[in-house]
């Protein structure tokens, strides 16, 4: 049975990954926890081994990593800054080398690309991140590629904006549509209508991680984008329409104003957004050419999210009103 050691299993992607691997039943799953409490094991489900350890303490990883195992790194220290994130990255590299792991799959982000004029971004697009998050994530990628070479196999996954039940990216939009100002929603729809959303369903992300773990041969530090951007409906107007329909909301009575894309670019720049190109897409072809097949169609995943939100939030509001 193949052993997969997951760092960052308590996060959104991590929980979905553990659940998927546990359903498959083909893996011995180990997760790293700072506390190592038995309660966490019950949270993840039967058969998941919780090991106490901390990336900031390399010696604590000795009982977590094993020869020949696949390691999945989902960790980012949000409040720690660049120095601390690079330090734990080097600790992880040394620990993987010492344990003779088979492969490290590092989950990065498409945000490392930053501000580029291209309408289609792929793995060869030069990265120009502008936010602290994007800059740090890119430096982590570079450190991994430089230091892992010749020591163990490495693959880097760059997901776009990860959505799904209980995920963050669509909560604000869904909440505004369900209970926000109708006029404000209309004006926002006029401004953002043609903007690409760059959403990717969480089940497609965890399936990509599992797929990279199965790939034969060496991946040699290559980067792979996972996105749903090849779906035409992955734009603000269509996402808004699907959510409104699911919530039982009527469309806007007044036709939408046509706002020039340059105005939206200027607005995004003034808002200091990482990506200011409203037409930007992230190309998933490299991963697909390797044989990856997404388990969730974008529009189906979006409708499932709408049903979850309606049940979780709109149902509660109705219950309180009653």
PyMOL commands that set and color helices and strands:
alter all, ss='L'
color gray80, all
select helices_A, chain A and resi 12-24+38-44+58-61+81-99+110-113+132-148+171-179+182-192+202-214+236-246+261-270+285-289+298-321
alter helices_A, ss='H'
color red, helices_A
select strands_A, chain A and resi 2-7+27-33+48-52+70-73+103-107+120-121+153-159+161-163+199-201+222-226+281-282
alter strands_A, ss='S'
color yellow, strands_A
deselect
rebuild
show_as cartoon
